[in-house]
Each structure stands twice: as structure tokens, then as C-alpha cells.
Amino acid sequence: MKASFETICDAVTKWSLRTIFFLTPVFFLPLTPYPVDLNKQFVFMTLTLIATVAWLVKSVKRGKIEYAKNYAGIPLVALVIFVIISAFFSGARGISLMGTTGGEADTALAVVGFALLYFLVSVSFKDKGSIKAAFMALMASGSLAVLYVAAQAVGLTGNFNPVGTMNAFGLYAGFVGILAFGICRYAPVTRRMRIGTGILTAVSLILVFLIGYWASFLGLVLALSLLVYFSARTEDKKDARRKNFAALAVITLSVCMLVLATGVVNVPVPRIASAPEVAPSVGASLRIAAATARGGVKNFLLGSGPSTYQYEYALHHDASLNGTLFWNVQFTQGFNGILTALVSWGIFGTIFFVLFTLMIIHTLVRLAANRRMDHVTAATVALTAYSVLTLFLYPQNFVLYFLFFAFAGIIAALSAEGKGGYGAVAMPLGVTLMLATALAIGLLYVNGRRYVAGVQFGRGVALATETKDIAKALPLLVSGSRLDSQNDAYLGVLASAYLAHANTLAAQAGTAPAVDLQKQVADAVSAATAASERATQVNPLSAANWIALAQVYEAVSPFNVSAAASIFPIYGKAASLDPINPAVPLYVGNAHRTAGDRMKSGNAAEYAAAEKAYEEALALKPDYVQAGFALGTLEFQLGRFGKAREVLEQVVTISPDYANALYFLGLSHDKLGDRTNAIAALERVAQLNPENAELKTIIGNLRAGKSAE
């Protein structure tokens, strides 16, 4: 029998969604500069848009749009609208619309994708069979992910996971463990399936315990407690006790691990080795949100723009952090997704997101009140509750947000079961639906173009890394940056590549005709300048882009007077965007010092400006050894040996093995007639650099009563 047109569209939608459930958590390819994030977003958005187009085409054929009767869709539509508006008013519009790496969960593109996923799932998963198929897809991909990380835990694979940080993977493993546990213990499945899900449960939960992230344990306690409650209420007491025994054991162990994670009890437990993960505290996140809101009505209502949290953090974080290990860390998110949304989406976006979440919770409560709940609904309620909890305990993560919106859609579909659960809006004119279809196809094109850009750029980076031949890599880098012209990260790398190419050409002086070589160098320098300037236009909120532009101008300043005059105003712009970053005044000091070194006379003002800038850097971060070394060597260069010794002694107190600082400290001691301390300092340098013959000569001279130089 020939399938109808609508049946084909339904099949395309459902199979696209099932593939999304399988691929999104685990997909990655080493083809782009961001192997996990960009590939994951591309697959997710492409399949979501294919499913959307198929659903819209079917709706055009029917002349109406079907929807699940759940009020959660109203604030979600409002969220999409206000996030798009926020992106258009953002200071970095391209970044807010599309993101940089692809892993951002709060960009306009990501929010549109998540909203489409919610609506598609809610209208496509009308039967338990579709939901079970989604569960199987999630378990299949979850098996791959947890087995890979389990192999990593025993040293068989590299330090990598497809979800993000190790804590994010811990939350994901907890989700997979709950899903597998629910099927293993509570669902009527075959013996083979029960064994398979039992193994997956065990491996997943062992990984959760080895990762040791406290939020995962809290989520386990919540979700498993719900499963125990549903079983006790809907099943025979004897069966419930038998099935709930394992769940209660895991809950007890999770509570114990939660106590250990707080540090109240100090008991050594095995852990998977991973980099420590830090985020701003709740208090710091609230202060940054408040400071952002005080930036004007636009910031209060619409936020600074999706995916711009790090720039508000740079503007408003506490100066006391300069005394910590995190002084140079630009946090891209707050303590959790909600506090990040306050900054990037503003009060409107945050309210609608919270309203959407609260309505999903309300739906969960309604479903949980049903005493005849089946195992599919029970597992969905428990997993959705787990996902909701992660919103309040962890920063935004693409995979975790995908799981939240996907299961919110399943919850909406379950709540719409029965007579009258779905409604339809008649569309007598198909123009609106046709426009929506065209928009979805347009997004498919943009998404594909962005991915091709990533592949091209990734090939260029790989070629440059493997061959060390920038000239061969440049066409690929240029192609990638043109295809994704709103990606400031690509433009920054392109500018650096052009500068490196110019330096390589300049080193070939005498091997090629002078006129041709000069033109090639000039062209490369001009291209580097254009790429760096373009980066500041694409993303003017990034202090790093302005610093990079100033450094490009520094490189060309010997040949370009206007570039030399622009260096310090550009550094001033960077300082206004990142006011307590001590690296900025250090760069300013270096630029003044270089300018003074190039002058044959009248350079006192440049050196004085350099000294002032170095002192400003040290005022922001007193233990900033790079600034201390720069100031100490400047004082030595200017013949102020007493000041040089004072500054360099502070540097080596902070960093005792800083060989260059010890070297100039020894020379300063010598200039001041203190040869004993000079020898001591230089001998320490010799210990750190035993092959340095020049040091041995200098030390020999000092011991012979001669000057070091």
C-alpha cells in the first residue's frame, strides 16, 4: 500500500527526532576548531530543522497547525521572541545570534532550536511507543558515552568526554543511570534487556560516584525517591518492596556521597582525575547581574545579550580576585543557568524561562497525582525533575539543556493524552505556513554554511600545525572566516596567521626580488590589520579583540605613523572593557617602552609613561611577577639600580625560580657594589640554566673582583 504524503512527513519528523535523541549527547567530529560543540550544534539544528520543515509541510497540506494543550508553550514562545530581540540589541549581535563555538546554550539560534524541539516532541510523541523509542535512543548513546569515560577512568582512553566538563558529564551519567535503572527495575522488559540496562545502570552510577559532583548526588536522591514513591503507590506492596530495595540503597549511598562532597566528613574516596571546575558563587553572580541591570533600561529588560556574560563579568567582577588563581579567568557563565540568564537575557527573558520551567513543574505534579501511572510516565516525571534541578545547580550546558527541553516536550505530550488533549489552529491562507517553512529552510542554509566554515577553518589550522607553512593554510583560514564572517575568534586567528606570514616573508630578505617581497609583506600586514579591525567590529565587547588590534598596530607601527598613534587609544578601549585586568596596563607599559627604545632622543616621556603603566598593573595585582619584572628591568635600563633591586627582590620573593628576574637582580647588586649577593643570585640562575656558558663567565668575573659586564 502506497504511503500517504502526510505519513511520509510524520515519518521524517519522528525519525529526525529519534536521531536527535541518539546523536546530540555523543556526537563529535575532529573536523572543526571546536570538535564537540560546533559539530553537536550542527547535527542538532540540522535534524531539528528537517523535522520542522516536514511538520510544517504536513501542516500546509492540512491547512492547520496542531499543538499540545499545555500552557508552558506560551512563555516559551515569549522567551524565543525576547531572546531574539535581546540578540538584535546586543553589542555583539553576531555572537548573540549564533554563538562562537556552537556549544552556547543561550544564543538566539540555540533557544529557537530548543523551542522547536519542545513543540515537535509534544505533537509527535502521542503514544508510549514513540516515547519508548526515544528512551532506547538515549540509552544507546548513553551506553557509548559512559563506556568511553569508564575506559578513560582505567587509563584506556584519553581525557575527553562528549558532554563538556567532567561535572557536566557526571550530571549526564546520572541521567542515563536513572533512565536505565527505571527500565531495569520497574519496566516489564525481556531478561536480556534487564541485564543490559542493569549493566548500564551500574557503570553509570559508578562513574557518578567516581566523579563525585555533589549536584549529581542530589539529583539521584530526587529522581530515585520519585520512582520509589510511584512504585509504592501503584504496585503491590511486596513487589514494591522488592523493586525499591536497590533504589533505596542507591539513595542511601548518594546521601553519604553528598555529605562527603560537602567536606563535613573527611574520608578519602577514589576519584577520576580531571581538571578542577570553578564558577562564580551565587553572591558574585547576583552582584554581576545587579551591576548589569544598572547599566540602563535595555540591560535591565533585555540583558546584555545572549552569550555575552563574560563581558559583563570582565566589567563588574570583584578586584579581590586578582589575588587568586582565577585572576585571569573570564567566566562565561554565572553559578547556574538562571543567574546567567539574568545577565544575558535580562528580566524579561529570565521571567519567561522561569515561568516555562514552573509550568513544566506544575505539569509534573499533575501527572504524579495519577495513581494509575505507568512506568513510562513515572520514568519521564523522574527524569524531568532531575533535569529541572540541574537548571538551578549547574551552569548552562548544551547537552543538559537539550535533555531538559526534550523531556519537557515529552511531559507536554503525556499531559495531552486522552480526549481533547490536542488543539489545532486553522490556517485558511497557507502563506504564513509557507513563510515559516521558507524561514526554516533559510536557517538550514545558514547553519550549513556556518558548519562548512568551521570545517574549512579547522583544515587550515590543522595544515598550519602539521606543516608549519602558514602560506598554504591561509586560503583555508580566509575561506572559513568569510563563510562565518561574524565569528571574531576566526578573525583573531586569521590576523595572527597573516602577521606570522609577514614575519616569515621578511626573514626571506635577499632570497627574492626586494620590490616583490616588500609588496607581499605589506599585503600580509594590511590583511592582518583588516582582520583584527573586523574582529573588533564583529564583537566590540571583547577586550581581547581590542588588545589584539593594538598589538597588530604595534607590529606595524615602525612603518605606519597613524597605526602608532592609535595604539594607546585602543588599549584605553580594552581597559574600559576589562578595567581591573592588570595585563592591560602591562601591555601599555611595554608599548611605551618599545616606543622609547626606538627613539634616538627625547624618550624620557615614553619611559615615564611605561613606568606609570607598570606600577598601575602592580597596584591592580601586587604579585604580578611579569609586571614586576618589566618594571625592574626598566629601572635597570634607566640606571636606577636601587629601585631595580627593590622591585626585582619582590619578584623573586614571589617566584623564587624566575631565572630572568634573578639574573637582573644579580646585575643590580653588582652595579650597587654588592658582589656577594650578586654572585648568590647569579649562581641560582646557573643552577636553573646549567648549560649557560655566559653565566659561568660572569660569575667568574665577579669572583675575580671584576664587574659582571
C-alpha positions in Angstrom: 0.0 0.0 0.0 1.4 3.4 -1.0 2.2 5.7 1.9 0.3 9.0 2.0 2.1 12.3 1.9 1.3 13.1 5.5 2.5 9.7 6.6 5.9 10.4 5.0 6.1 13.8 6.7 5.3 12.2 10.0 8.0 9.5 9.5 10.6 12.2 8.6 9.7 14.2 11.7 9.8 11.2 14.1 12.9 9.6 12.7 14.7 13.0 12.8 13.7 13.4 16.4 14.9 9.9 17.3 18.2 10.6 15.6 18.4 13.8 17.6 17.9 11.9 20.9 20.7 9.5 19.9 23.3 11.8 18.4 23.1 15.1 20.4 24.6 13.8 23.7 27.5 11.9 22.0 28.2 13.4 18.6 31.6 14.9 17.8 34.0 15.0 14.8 37.6 16.3 14.7 36.8 18.4 11.6 36.3 21.8 13.1 38.2 24.0 15.6 35.6 23.0 18.2 35.2 19.2 17.7 32.4 18.7 20.2 30.5 22.0 20.4 30.2 23.0 16.7 29.5 19.5 15.4 26.9 18.8 18.1 25.1 22.1 17.4 25.2 21.5 13.7 23.7 18.0 13.9 21.1 19.1 16.5 20.0 22.2 14.5 20.0 20.4 11.1 17.9 17.5 12.3 15.6 19.8 14.2 15.0 22.0 11.2 14.5 19.0 8.9 11.8 17.7 11.4 10.3 21.2 11.5 10.2 21.5 7.7 8.5 18.1 7.4 6.0 19.1 10.1 5.3 22.4 8.5 4.8 20.9 5.1 2.3 18.5 6.6 0.6 21.4 8.3 0.4 23.3 5.0 -1.2 20.2 3.4 -3.8 20.0 6.2 -4.3 23.8 6.4 -3.9 23.9 10.2 -1.3 23.7 13.0 -1.7 21.1 15.7 -0.4 21.7 19.3 -0.5 20.1 22.7 -2.8 21.9 25.1 -0.2 22.9 27.7 0.2 26.5 28.9 4.0 26.0 29.1 4.2 26.8 25.4 3.0 30.4 25.9 6.0 31.6 28.0 8.3 29.5 25.7 7.2 31.5 22.7 7.6 34.7 24.6 11.1 33.6 25.6 12.1 33.0 22.0 10.8 36.4 20.9 12.6 38.3 23.7 15.8 36.4 23.3 15.8 37.3 19.5 15.1 40.9 20.4 17.9 40.8 23.0 20.3 39.4 20.4 19.5 42.2 18.0 20.1 44.9 20.6 23.3 43.1 21.8 26.7 44.9 21.5 27.9 41.7 19.8 24.9 40.8 17.6 26.5 38.0 15.6 27.8 36.3 18.8 24.4 36.6 20.4 22.5 35.3 17.4 24.8 32.4 16.5 27.5 32.0 19.2 31.2 31.3 18.7 31.9 27.7 19.5 28.5 26.2 18.9 28.3 25.0 22.5 26.5 28.0 23.8 23.0 27.2 25.2 21.7 30.7 25.4 22.1 32.1 21.9 19.1 33.0 19.8 19.9 30.1 17.5 20.1 27.6 20.4 16.9 28.9 22.0 15.0 28.6 18.7 16.3 25.1 18.3 15.3 24.1 21.9 11.8 25.6 21.5 11.3 23.8 18.2 12.4 20.6 19.8 9.8 21.1 22.6 6.9 21.7 20.2 7.9 18.9 17.8 8.2 16.3 20.6 4.9 17.5 22.2 3.0 16.9 19.0 4.9 13.9 17.6 5.2 11.6 20.7 1.5 11.0 21.1 1.9 7.3 22.0 4.0 5.5 24.5 5.8 3.6 21.7 7.3 6.9 20.4 8.5 7.8 23.9 10.0 4.3 24.4 11.8 4.6 21.1 13.3 7.9 22.4 14.3 6.2 25.6 16.1 3.5 23.6 17.9 6.1 21.5 19.1 7.9 24.7 20.2 4.7 26.3 22.1 3.6 23.2 24.1 6.9 23.0 24.4 6.9 26.8 26.0 3.4 26.7 28.6 4.7 24.2 29.4 7.7 26.4 29.6 6.1 29.7 31.6 3.1 28.4 34.1 5.5 26.8 34.5 7.5 30.0 34.7 4.3 32.0 37.6 3.2 29.8 39.2 6.6 30.4 38.8 6.0 34.2 41.0 2.9 33.9 43.5 4.6 31.6 42.5 3.0 28.3 41.4 6.2 26.5 42.3 9.9 26.5 41.0 12.6 28.8 37.9 13.6 26.8 34.1 13.3 27.1 31.4 14.4 24.6 29.3 16.4 27.0 31.6 19.1 28.3 33.3 19.3 31.7 33.6 16.3 33.9 31.0 17.7 36.3 28.6 18.1 33.3 29.3 14.5 32.4 28.6 13.5 35.9 25.1 15.0 35.7 24.6 13.4 32.3 25.8 10.0 33.6 23.3 10.4 36.5 20.5 11.0 34.0 21.5 7.9 32.0 21.7 5.8 35.2 18.2 6.8 36.3 16.8 6.0 32.8 18.4 2.6 32.7 17.5 1.9 36.4 13.9 2.8 35.8 13.7 0.4 32.9 15.7 -2.3 34.6 13.8 -2.3 37.9 10.3 -1.1 37.0 9.5 -1.8 33.3 8.2 -5.2 32.0 11.1 -6.0 29.7 12.9 -9.1 28.5 15.6 -10.8 30.6 18.2 -9.7 28.1 17.1 -6.1 28.2 17.0 -6.2 32.0 20.6 -7.5 32.1 21.7 -4.8 29.6 20.0 -1.9 31.5 21.4 -3.3 34.8 24.9 -3.2 33.5 24.4 0.4 32.1 22.9 1.4 35.5 25.9 0.1 37.4 28.5 1.6 35.1 26.7 5.0 35.0 26.3 5.2 38.8 29.9 4.1 39.4 31.0 6.9 37.2 28.8 9.4 39.1 30.4 8.3 42.3 33.9 8.4 40.9 33.3 11.9 39.5 31.9 13.0 42.9 30.0 16.0 41.9 27.5 16.9 44.6 24.7 18.1 42.3 24.6 14.7 40.7 24.0 13.0 44.1 21.2 15.5 44.9 19.6 14.7 41.5 19.9 11.0 42.1 18.2 11.3 45.5 15.3 13.3 44.0 14.7 11.2 40.9 15.1 7.8 42.6 12.9 9.0 45.5 10.2 9.8 43.0 10.5 6.3 41.4 10.3 4.7 44.8 7.2 6.8 45.7 5.4 6.0 42.4 6.2 2.2 42.8 5.0 2.2 46.4 1.7 3.9 45.4 0.9 2.0 42.2 2.2 -1.6 42.8 1.6 -4.4 45.2 3.4 -3.8 48.5 5.5 -7.0 48.1 6.5 -6.2 44.6 7.2 -2.5 45.5 9.5 -3.6 48.4 11.4 -5.9 46.1 11.8 -3.4 43.3 12.6 -0.4 45.6 15.3 -2.1 47.6 18.0 -1.3 45.1 16.7 2.3 44.7 16.8 2.9 48.4 20.3 1.5 48.6 21.5 3.9 45.9 19.6 6.8 47.6 21.4 6.0 50.9 24.8 5.8 49.2 24.0 9.1 47.3 23.2 10.8 50.6 26.5 9.6 52.1 28.4 10.8 49.0 26.6 14.1 49.2 27.8 14.5 52.8 31.4 13.6 51.8 31.2 16.1 48.9 30.4 18.9 51.3 33.6 18.3 53.2 31.8 17.9 56.5 33.4 14.4 56.8 36.9 13.9 55.5 37.1 10.4 54.1 39.3 9.6 51.2 37.4 8.3 48.2 38.6 7.4 44.7 38.1 10.0 42.0 38.5 10.2 38.3 41.4 12.6 37.6 40.1 15.8 36.0 40.7 19.5 35.9 39.0 21.3 38.8 35.9 23.2 37.7 35.1 26.6 39.1 32.3 29.1 38.6 31.3 32.4 40.2 29.5 32.0 43.5 25.8 32.7 43.9 26.6 36.0 45.6 29.1 37.0 42.9 26.7 36.0 40.2 23.9 38.2 41.8 26.3 41.1 42.1 27.2 40.9 38.4 23.5 40.6 37.4 22.7 43.7 39.5 25.6 45.7 38.0 24.5 44.7 34.5 20.9 45.7 35.2 22.1 49.1 36.5 23.7 49.7 33.0 20.4 51.0 31.6 16.8 50.2 30.8 17.9 48.0 27.9 20.2 45.9 30.1 17.5 45.6 32.8 14.8 44.5 30.4 16.7 42.6 27.7 20.1 41.9 29.3 23.5 42.5 27.8 22.7 40.0 25.0 22.8 36.2 24.7 26.3 34.7 25.1 27.8 37.9 26.5 28.1 37.0 30.2 31.9 37.0 30.1 32.0 40.7 29.0 29.8 41.8 31.9 31.9 39.6 34.2 35.0 41.4 32.9 33.4 44.8 33.7 31.9 44.1 37.1 33.8 41.2 38.9 35.5 42.0 42.2 39.0 43.3 42.2 39.9 41.0 45.0 40.0 38.1 42.5 43.3 39.4 41.3 44.8 37.9 44.4 43.6 34.4 43.5 44.4 31.8 40.9 41.4 32.9 38.9 42.5 36.5 38.2 42.9 35.9 34.5 39.8 33.6 34.1 36.9 35.1 32.1 33.9 33.2 33.3 31.4 32.7 30.5 28.5 31.9 32.9 27.3 32.5 36.4 26.6 30.0 39.2 23.7 28.4 37.3 21.6 28.8 34.2 19.1 31.1 35.8 21.7 33.6 37.1 23.4 33.6 33.7 20.1 34.4 32.1 19.6 37.4 34.3 22.7 38.9 32.8 22.4 37.8 29.2 18.6 37.7 28.7 17.5 40.4 31.2 14.5 40.4 33.4 12.0 39.6 30.5 13.9 36.5 29.2 14.6 35.2 32.7 10.9 35.6 33.8 9.6 33.8 30.8 12.2 31.0 31.2 11.3 30.6 34.9 7.6 30.6 34.0 8.1 27.9 31.4 10.0 25.9 34.0 7.3 26.4 36.6 4.6 25.3 34.2 6.6 22.1 33.4 6.9 21.5 37.2 3.1 22.1 37.5 2.5 19.5 34.8 4.8 17.1 36.6 2.8 17.4 39.7 -0.4 16.8 37.8 1.0 13.7 36.2 2.4 12.5 39.5 -1.0 12.7 41.1 -2.3 9.9 38.9 -2.5 6.7 40.9 -2.6 4.6 37.8 0.7 5.9 36.4 2.5 3.6 34.1 6.3 3.0 34.1 6.9 5.3 31.1 5.2 8.2 32.7 7.0 7.5 36.0 10.4 7.4 34.4 9.6 10.6 32.4 8.5 12.5 35.5 11.6 11.4 37.5 14.0 12.3 34.6 12.3 15.7 34.0 12.5 16.5 37.7 16.3 15.7 37.5 16.7 17.9 34.5 14.8 20.8 36.2 17.1 20.5 39.2 20.2 20.9 37.0 19.0 24.3 35.8 19.3 25.6 39.4 22.5 23.8 40.3 24.7 24.0 37.3 25.7 26.5 34.5 24.2 26.2 31.1 25.4 23.2 29.1 24.1 22.3 25.6 23.5 18.6 26.3 21.8 19.2 29.7 19.6 21.9 28.2 18.7 19.6 25.3 17.6 16.9 27.8 15.5 19.5 29.7 13.6 20.8 26.7 13.3 17.3 25.1 11.7 15.9 28.3 9.6 19.0 28.8 8.2 18.2 25.4 7.5 14.6 26.4 5.8 15.8 29.6 3.6 18.0 27.5 2.8 15.1 25.2 1.9 12.9 28.2 -0.3 15.6 29.7 -2.2 15.8 26.4 -3.1 12.1 26.3 -6.7 11.4 26.1 -9.7 13.2 24.5 -9.2 16.9 23.9 -5.5 17.0 24.7 -4.6 18.5 21.4 -5.9 21.6 19.6 -5.5 23.0 16.2 -5.3 26.4 14.7 -6.9 26.7 11.2 -4.8 28.4 8.6 -7.1 29.2 5.7 -4.2 31.0 4.0 -1.2 28.8 3.6 1.1 31.9 3.2 2.0 32.0 6.8 3.0 28.4 7.0 4.9 28.7 3.7 6.8 31.6 5.1 7.6 29.6 8.2 8.8 26.8 6.0 11.0 29.2 4.0 12.4 30.6 7.2 13.3 27.1 8.5 15.0 26.3 5.1 16.9 29.6 5.4 18.1 28.6 8.9 19.2 25.3 7.5 21.3 27.1 4.9 22.8 29.4 7.5 23.6 26.5 9.8 25.1 24.5 7.0 27.2 27.5 5.8 28.5 28.0 9.3 29.5 24.4 9.6 31.3 24.4 6.3 33.2 27.5 7.6 34.2 25.5 10.7 35.4 22.6 8.5 37.4 24.9 6.3 38.9 26.8 9.2 39.7 23.6 11.1 41.5 22.3 8.0 43.5 25.5 7.8 44.5 25.3 11.5 45.5 21.6 11.1 47.5 22.3 8.0 49.4 25.1 9.6 50.1 23.0 12.7 51.3 20.0 10.7 53.4 21.7 8.0 54.3 25.0 9.8 53.6 26.5 6.4 51.2 29.5 7.0 51.1 30.4 3.3 49.4 27.0 2.5 47.0 27.3 5.3 45.9 30.9 4.7 43.4 30.2 1.8 41.5 27.8 4.1 41.6 30.2 7.0 40.3 33.0 4.8 37.6 30.8 3.3 36.4 29.8 6.8 36.4 33.4 8.1 34.4 34.6 5.1 31.8 31.9 5.3 31.3 32.6 9.1 32.0 36.4 8.9 30.5 37.0 12.4 33.0 34.8 14.2 35.5 37.1 15.9 37.6 34.1 17.1 38.3 33.1 13.5 39.2 36.7 12.6 41.6 36.9 15.5 43.4 33.7 14.4 43.4 34.9 10.8 45.1 38.2 11.9 47.8 36.2 13.8 48.4 34.0 10.8 48.8 37.0 8.5 51.3 38.5 10.9 53.3 35.3 11.2 53.3 35.1 7.4 54.6 38.7 7.1 57.4 37.8 9.6 58.3 34.7 7.5 58.4 36.8 4.3 60.5 39.5 6.0 63.0 36.8 7.1 63.5 35.9 3.4 65.1 39.3 2.6 67.8 38.7 -0.1 66.2 35.5 -1.4 63.6 37.2 -3.6 63.3 40.5 -5.5 63.1 43.3 -3.0 60.1 45.0 -4.6 58.1 41.8 -4.8 59.0 40.9 -1.2 58.1 44.3 0.1 54.7 44.2 -1.6 54.0 40.7 -0.2 54.9 41.8 3.3 52.8 45.0 3.0 49.9 42.9 1.8 50.1 40.4 4.6 50.4 43.3 7.2 47.4 45.0 5.7 45.4 41.8 5.7 46.3 41.2 9.4 45.2 44.7 10.3 41.9 44.4 8.4 41.1 41.0 10.1 41.9 42.4 13.5 39.8 45.5 12.9 37.0 43.4 11.6 37.1 41.3 14.8 36.5 44.5 16.9 33.6 45.4 14.7 32.0 42.0 15.0 32.5 41.8 18.7 33.3 45.2 20.2 32.6 44.0 23.7 35.7 41.8 23.9 38.7 43.4 25.5 40.8 40.6 24.0 39.9 41.8 20.5 41.0 45.3 21.2 44.2 44.1 22.8 44.9 42.0 19.7 44.3 45.0 17.4 46.6 47.2 19.5 49.3 44.5 19.2 48.9 44.3 15.5 49.2 48.1 15.3 52.4 47.8 17.5 53.8 45.4 15.0 53.3 47.7 12.0 53.9 51.0 13.9 57.6 51.3 12.7 56.2 51.6 9.1 52.9 53.3 9.8 52.6 56.6 11.7 48.8 56.5 12.0 49.0 53.0 13.5 51.5 54.1 16.1 49.1 57.0 17.1 46.2 54.6 17.5 47.9 52.1 19.8 47.2 53.8 23.2 43.6 54.8 22.5 42.9 51.2 21.5 44.5 49.9 24.7 42.3 52.5 26.5 39.2 50.9 25.0 40.4 47.5 26.2 40.9 48.9 29.7 37.4 50.3 29.7 36.0 46.9 28.9 38.2 45.0 31.4 39.1 47.7 34.0 40.8 45.5 36.6 42.8 43.3 34.3 46.5 44.0 35.2 47.6 42.6 31.8 46.2 45.7 30.0 48.5 48.3 31.7 51.4 45.8 31.3 50.8 45.8 27.6 50.5 49.6 27.6 53.8 49.8 29.5 55.5 47.5 27.0 54.2 49.7 24.1 55.5 52.9 25.7 58.9 51.2 26.4 59.2 49.9 22.9 58.4 53.4 21.5 61.0 54.9 23.8 63.6 52.4 22.7 63.0 53.3 19.1 63.6 57.0 19.7 67.2 58.3 19.5 66.4 61.1 21.9 63.6 62.7 23.8 62.3 59.4 25.0 62.0 60.3 28.7 58.3 60.8 28.5 57.8 57.4 26.9 59.8 55.7 29.7 57.9 57.7 32.4 54.6 56.5 30.9 55.9 52.9 30.8 56.9 53.1 34.5 53.5 54.5 35.4 51.7 51.8 33.5 53.8 49.0 35.1 53.1 50.5 38.6 49.3 50.6 37.7 49.5 46.9 36.8 51.2 46.1 40.2 48.6 48.2 42.0 45.9 46.0 40.5 47.8 42.8 41.2 50.8 43.2 43.6 52.0 39.6 42.9 52.0 40.1 39.1 55.6 39.0 38.5 55.5 39.8 34.8 54.7 43.5 35.6 57.3 43.5 38.4 60.0 42.1 36.1 59.1 44.6 33.4 59.3 47.5 35.9 62.6 46.1 37.4 64.3 45.8 34.1 63.1 49.3 33.0 64.6 50.8 36.2 67.8 48.9 35.5 67.8 50.1 31.9 67.4 53.7 33.1 70.3 53.3 35.6 68.1 53.3 38.7 69.8 50.3 40.2 68.5 50.7 43.7 64.9 50.8 42.6 65.6 47.9 40.2 67.0 45.8 43.1 64.0 46.7 45.3 61.4 45.7 42.6 63.3 42.5 41.5 63.7 41.3 45.1 59.9 41.4 45.4 59.6 39.4 42.2 61.9 36.6 43.3 60.3 36.5 46.7 57.0 35.7 44.9 58.6 33.5 42.2 62.0 32.2 43.6 62.9 30.3 40.3 62.2 33.2 38.0 65.6 33.0 36.2 65.5 36.3 34.3 64.5 38.2 37.4 67.3 36.6 39.3 69.7 37.5 36.5 68.9 41.2 36.5 68.8 41.2 40.3 72.3 39.9 40.3 73.4 42.6 37.9 71.7 45.2 40.0 73.6 44.0 43.1 76.8 44.3 41.1 76.0 47.8 40.0 75.5 48.8 43.6 78.8 47.2 44.7 77.2 44.2 46.5 79.1 41.4 44.8 78.3 38.8 47.4 74.6 39.0 46.7 75.3 39.4 43.0 77.2 36.0 43.0 74.4 34.3 45.1 71.7 35.5 42.7 73.6 34.5 39.5 74.7 31.1 40.9 71.0 30.4 41.4 70.4 31.3 37.8 73.3 29.0 36.8 71.6 26.1 38.7 68.4 26.7 36.7 70.4 27.0 33.5 73.4 24.7 33.9 74.4 24.8 30.2 74.7 28.6 30.0 78.4 29.4 29.5 78.0 33.1 29.6 76.7 32.9 33.2 79.8 31.0 34.2 82.0 33.7 32.7 80.0 36.4 34.6 80.3 34.6 37.9 84.0 34.0 37.3 84.5 37.8 36.7 82.7 38.6 39.9 84.7 36.2 41.9 87.9 37.7 40.4 86.7 41.1 41.7 85.7 42.3 38.2 82.4 43.8 37.1 79.7 41.4 35.8 79.6 43.2 32.5 
